[in-house]
Amino acid sequence: MPTLYVVEPGARIEKEYHRLLVTKQDEVLLRVPLVHVTQVVLVGNVGVTTPALHALLQANIPLLLVRRTGSLVGRLLPPTLKNLPLRQAQFRRNDEAAFALSLARAIVQGKLRNQRVLALRVLRRRPEADRSALEALYSAESRAPNAPDLQTLLGIEGAGAKAYFELYRQAFAPEWGFQKRTRRPPKDPVNALLSLGYTLLGNVVMTALEAVGLDPYLGFFHAEKYGRPALALDLVEEFRAPLVDSLVMRLINWRMLSPQHFEQGPTEGEDDEGPSAGRTMPGVVLNDRGSRIFFREFGDRLESEVLVEPGGRALSYRKHVEIQARKLAHVINGDEAQYVAFTAR
């Protein structure tokens, strides 16, 4: 259990010797040895005792507080030594237009390739699906490596995303009401799951970037904006389709989630992995039962192993995120010439 998700309303994290306890009204719901946990995520109305906080800090285990929609409230991290030379290099590279464009091209190409792989899986499973958007997705993928500037690359990425969601939406039965990507707020269950999954993925990426010493707020593809983790959003792009989008397909098409697991509720007016803008709007959210299922399955998906290269080792998605963060650091430092995005088979 590398990540402990606690979603039970009114639950509390306590410490007992070298274990964490999840309790509610004096009943112990779960006991977990500290050595088996790498991160704790408290969702919604969940508390934590001061001794448990001290134990997490001493064990170098991050604690995240998130809303039911997945948006980040805050993070508790132990004091760590920052890699100042790496961050200085990151700031210098950010001012190098050619370097930023090269890195952004690689990220977008990886994202589009992963979207194409998942879209083709949808079409194989649904022969009756409309394939007309597939050519546009192929075109975007082939054009990305040669984009002359960042503005053109953004247009290519946008065209590819539009074509992808035209194909992806056909993975779901019409009664789910998923017609296009809507975020602020999510208008249907599929969009609610996508937004939640992308936000959780963004938190995982932020932790990986900080672990290698990079500033998650200074990006190369996404524009810097106050409070927006631009570099984390950069790295999220290549993991969206293989990790989150495929998980949402499985949860719905395998009937692990049903319409009864959703409800109308307030959602924050925000970007997918960004902090809350302080506004709430009515949208679709998971109820308590649905949240338990989704957080459990997301955690399992994150730790599931995937083989990227033939003959290579199968590693978890979490490990691949950490590897990509280190690759970014190596490229920024000049130890590697070219960034290679994560691509699923």
ChimeraX attribute file (.defattr): number of C-alpha atoms within 10 A of each C-alpha:
attribute: neighborCount
match mode: 1-to-1
recipient: residues
	/A:1	15
	/A:2	16
	/A:3	21
	/A:4	20
	/A:5	18
	/A:6	23
	/A:7	24
	/A:8	20
	/A:9	14
	/A:10	12
	/A:11	24
	/A:12	23
	/A:13	23
	/A:14	20
	/A:15	22
	/A:16	14
	/A:17	9
	/A:18	11
	/A:19	18
	/A:20	21
	/A:21	23
	/A:22	23
	/A:23	19
	/A:24	17
	/A:25	9
	/A:26	9
	/A:27	10
	/A:28	14
	/A:29	13
	/A:30	13
	/A:31	15
	/A:32	16
	/A:33	14
	/A:34	20
	/A:35	13
	/A:36	12
	/A:37	18
	/A:38	16
	/A:39	19
	/A:40	21
	/A:41	21
	/A:42	24
	/A:43	26
	/A:44	20
	/A:45	16
	/A:46	19
	/A:47	19
	/A:48	17
	/A:49	11
	/A:50	12
	/A:51	13
	/A:52	18
	/A:53	18
	/A:54	13
	/A:55	19
	/A:56	23
	/A:57	16
	/A:58	10
	/A:59	14
	/A:60	15
	/A:61	20
	/A:62	19
	/A:63	22
	/A:64	18
	/A:65	20
	/A:66	22
	/A:67	18
	/A:68	20
	/A:69	24
	/A:70	28
	/A:71	26
	/A:72	21
	/A:73	14
	/A:74	12
	/A:75	14
	/A:76	14
	/A:77	14
	/A:78	14
	/A:79	8
	/A:80	10
	/A:81	8
	/A:82	14
	/A:83	14
	/A:84	11
	/A:85	12
	/A:86	18
	/A:87	18
	/A:88	15
	/A:89	15
	/A:90	21
	/A:91	16
	/A:92	11
	/A:93	18
	/A:94	18
	/A:95	11
	/A:96	11
	/A:97	12
	/A:98	14
	/A:99	16
	/A:100	18
	/A:101	21
	/A:102	20
	/A:103	20
	/A:104	26
	/A:105	27
	/A:106	19
	/A:107	24
	/A:108	26
	/A:109	25
	/A:110	23
	/A:111	28
	/A:112	27
	/A:113	24
	/A:114	24
	/A:115	30
	/A:116	22
	/A:117	15
	/A:118	21
	/A:119	26
	/A:120	16
	/A:121	14
	/A:122	20
	/A:123	18
	/A:124	11
	/A:125	10
	/A:126	12
	/A:127	9
	/A:128	9
	/A:129	14
	/A:130	12
	/A:131	15
	/A:132	11
	/A:133	16
	/A:134	19
	/A:135	12
	/A:136	17
	/A:137	26
	/A:138	16
	/A:139	14
	/A:140	24
	/A:141	23
	/A:142	15
	/A:143	16
	/A:144	24
	/A:145	18
	/A:146	11
	/A:147	18
	/A:148	14
	/A:149	15
	/A:150	19
	/A:151	12
	/A:152	14
	/A:153	23
	/A:154	18
	/A:155	14
	/A:156	24
	/A:157	22
	/A:158	13
	/A:159	16
	/A:160	28
	/A:161	19
	/A:162	17
	/A:163	23
	/A:164	23
	/A:165	19
	/A:166	21
	/A:167	24
	/A:168	25
	/A:169	21
	/A:170	19
	/A:171	21
	/A:172	17
	/A:173	11
	/A:174	10
	/A:175	7
	/A:176	15
	/A:177	14
	/A:178	20
	/A:179	17
	/A:180	15
	/A:181	19
	/A:182	15
	/A:183	19
	/A:184	19
	/A:185	22
	/A:186	24
	/A:187	20
	/A:188	23
	/A:189	25
	/A:190	25
	/A:191	25
	/A:192	25
	/A:193	27
	/A:194	24
	/A:195	26
	/A:196	27
	/A:197	24
	/A:198	24
	/A:199	25
	/A:200	23
	/A:201	26
	/A:202	28
	/A:203	23
	/A:204	19
	/A:205	26
	/A:206	23
	/A:207	21
	/A:208	22
	/A:209	24
	/A:210	16
	/A:211	17
	/A:212	18
	/A:213	20
	/A:214	29
	/A:215	22
	/A:216	20
	/A:217	20
	/A:218	22
	/A:219	23
	/A:220	27
	/A:221	26
	/A:222	19
	/A:223	15
	/A:224	14
	/A:225	12
	/A:226	10
	/A:227	11
	/A:228	20
	/A:229	24
	/A:230	24
	/A:231	25
	/A:232	29
	/A:233	28
	/A:234	23
	/A:235	30
	/A:236	24
	/A:237	22
	/A:238	26
	/A:239	25
	/A:240	20
	/A:241	27
	/A:242	20
	/A:243	21
	/A:244	23
	/A:245	19
	/A:246	19
	/A:247	20
	/A:248	25
	/A:249	19
	/A:250	14
	/A:251	16
	/A:252	19
	/A:253	14
	/A:254	10
	/A:255	10
	/A:256	14
	/A:257	20
	/A:258	14
	/A:259	14
	/A:260	10
	/A:261	17
	/A:262	20
	/A:263	16
	/A:264	14
	/A:265	15
	/A:266	16
	/A:267	25
	/A:268	22
	/A:269	19
	/A:270	17
	/A:271	16
	/A:272	20
	/A:273	24
	/A:274	21
	/A:275	19
	/A:276	19
	/A:277	11
	/A:278	9
	/A:279	10
	/A:280	15
	/A:281	13
	/A:282	15
	/A:283	20
	/A:284	22
	/A:285	29
	/A:286	24
	/A:287	15
	/A:288	17
	/A:289	14
	/A:290	18
	/A:291	24
	/A:292	17
	/A:293	16
	/A:294	21
	/A:295	22
	/A:296	15
	/A:297	16
	/A:298	20
	/A:299	17
	/A:300	16
	/A:301	17
	/A:302	20
	/A:303	17
	/A:304	15
	/A:305	16
	/A:306	16
	/A:307	14
	/A:308	15
	/A:309	11
	/A:310	8
	/A:311	7
	/A:312	8
	/A:313	11
	/A:314	15
	/A:315	14
	/A:316	17
	/A:317	20
	/A:318	19
	/A:319	17
	/A:320	18
	/A:321	24
	/A:322	19
	/A:323	16
	/A:324	20
	/A:325	24
	/A:326	18
	/A:327	19
	/A:328	25
	/A:329	22
	/A:330	16
	/A:331	18
	/A:332	26
	/A:333	17
	/A:334	12
	/A:335	11
	/A:336	13
	/A:337	10
	/A:338	16
	/A:339	19
	/A:340	16
	/A:341	23
	/A:342	22
	/A:343	19
	/A:344	20
	/A:345	13
